[in-house]
Amino acid sequence: MKKNLFTIIILILIILVSCFKKDKDNTKQTNPTDKNAVDDKQPDNVSLNAIIIDTVAEHFKKELIHTSDSGYQTDSFYVIEGKVKPGQAISHILKDYNVSSSDIYKLDRASKDVFDVRNIQSGKGYTIICKDSNKIAKFFIYQKSKIEYVVYDLDSISVYLGEKEVTIKNNTVSGTIKKGGGLWRCLTRKLEAEKVDPLVDMLANHIYAWTFDFTHIQPEDSFIVHFEELYVNGESIGIGQIHAASFTHKGKTTNAFRFKEQENLTAYFDEKGNNLRSAFLVSPLEFSRVSSSFGKRKHPISGKWKNHNGTDYAAKTGTPVMTTANGIVTSSRSEKGYGNCVRVKHSDKFSTLYAHLSKFESGTRKGSYVKQGDIIGYVGSTGYSTGPHLHYEFFIYGKQVDHLKQDLPPSLPLKKENTEAFEKIRDEYIKVLDNFVK
């Protein structure tokens, strides 16, 4: 009896060991971390959030079968991707995915304090998430920007804003202007298109808007810029802040260092702590082409040589015209050869004139106060003019002068209590600029 009992125990142990070994082998074969093992029965575990922020790995995306929709499917979701067409509203999109008019109305109400559905723009991307191929939408995601998105939860009728994670990388680029070229053309040889336009805008219209007129850039002018590049999901989406820049024009170099003096006040200063922002903008238009400089020229209508006491900026009709400094509008009317014209008095010493406007900005009238950068009118071709452009004149004590040759009043300097903090940042950026090989 004891012998039989012993035999039975041995057999049970052998069976248990055998089962354990088999289970271990099966586990090894289906371990998803084993690169050599593939099991089609394993769920893909694609999360809803991964679909929303567009980080689903390509090997989890399966082709949509027997459908005209563009997108993909996973084991758990049916995902449709598209772009908003001109004139298309959210109701037009969702009606094809079994969302009732009443639910769309409720969504509109729910999103009132989050995002106005009437602001959906053509060309922007969207994603619709269904639980299966019956095409009943559970979520609608609108790509407000490359970073921001709006999620409409069609089950709970709720709406919320989200932001994709942005990766910031610092980059430094330099260049020398060639004959027949310019800043934009020089940068296009070094950077992707989505980075060039905002970089030129920041340099010409913000950082150096009070220092250089970029319409007068010359061959052999050079620059170095240290700035942020922004990436979402590994894709470049443009630039962030410009930390520092150095621009050399006609042999004169002006450095610019970004420094935050107060919580809501960030500005650019030179190496001595002088604010690059001055009392006057160099140009009344955002970066454009100068067609005629100050001095003698042949009048385009009379054909006679005469002094041209101003600067002409060629630009499309309707281009906004800015006042170059704070002041009081002394005249806003049609003036013979000037056509529609605005005159601004900035002080007893300085005044400016803006002519050939197509129309005046609403509120720009005699006696109104304007701040630097305010829109006062729009480029046109009224008066004695052969084509759309802005005629700009600069006066000192009533005498017309070439504004590009004047030493204009500076802005407020760096506060003394911020000197040490500024110099620390300045020195770090100087090393970056000096160590960068052109």
Phi, psi and omega in degrees: 000313179296325180295317179295320179297320178297318180297319181295318180297319179298316181297319179297317179297319179298318180295318180296316178298319180297316180295318179298317180295319181295317179297321179295319179296318179296320178299319180296323183289330185255006179299116184294344179275352178280109185297337182268358183249136178226127179229110183297342182277348179290132177293151183281342177057031177287124182276157177298320180297324179297323178291317182298316182266008174060052177237022179289128179297142185302327184287351175269346183274124179248146184295139174287128185256140176054050178206153178268357179294150174256129181159218181198171174228152175241185178296336186248338187225156175244115191244124179248133180239141179199183177234143180293129180272158178304131179080358183276136177249170181299328179294323179295324183286313188283339182296335179279357182236037170059037174256124185287159179298324180294321178292322178296321177296317179297321177297319179300316179294318183292333185267000187306318182267001182249306180201127180284116184298340178289347180269006176297130187251144178295144180093342178282149183276157174215160178226135175244129182246124175245155180284333178206188186281009176284356174060039171262109186296133176252328179219144172235123181244121179256127180275092182298321176207185179291346180249312185271146175217157179242127181253124175254112178272109186279348176278310182269357184051059178227159183224138175212155178267147176222162177228136177282153179290131181254128175261130181252128176235135177275141179221155176229133181225147179223166179187166176233131182291130178262162180299131180083000181249199180193185182297314182298312182296323180295319182287330180296339178280350187240337186227162176289156186303321184292350178260332187293308184301310179293331179291316177297317180300314181297316182292311187279324188254355182230300184289309185254018182297339181257000187246310182237148167263106186292353173283349180251016177300142184238159174305142182081355168296148185220167183206157169223134180228130176248116190213173179265138170252138183252137180227140173233123182054036178082357181258134179291132180239008178129207183241160175253235181279150168265117182284316184203154178210157176220123182234130179248119181232122182055037176084354179259125182258131176238119178269152179224126181236127181284129180214135181264104181284320180227174183304319183246023182225107176242134181217175178247134183235153174279182186294342179267001179089013177277131179291130181287342177285128179239183183293336182234136167290148179287327183230140177279354177240151170295156188328112178213186187262131176277127182260340180205125182270174178292139178132195181284140176205164176275121184297131186293342181255310182281334181081003181265148176280129180205163178296136176250095188273063180175186179233131179260131178248113178287131180198161181291149174303132180098353177296130181298139177250129182254146170285137187278351179200166176297147178176187179247132177288120180262343179200139177212086186198179177277133182229083175039247184296334180285341185066212177294123191220142176240133175244137181232130175261122183262330177192182177296337183267318190248141171209160182222161181224142182228115190238168179067026183293145176284324176199165179266149174289142179303130180095350178275095181221165181305128179095349181281147180268135179234146178255155179309128179092352177293144176281126181245347180181191184222141183305140178207206181215036180280159182077207181279092184212142180260358181180165182298125176191168175251131173259121185240130177236146182235129184241139170239116186052042175083357180257133180288131180225165176281110186295338182283349182251010184262146171271100187272156182301135180280171175274183180294138180284173176298139178291141184302323182291347180259001185302311183298315180295320179295314183298326178296313178293316179303314183296324178296316181287329177298320178298319180298313182292318181291327182276349181282129180276120181292000000 
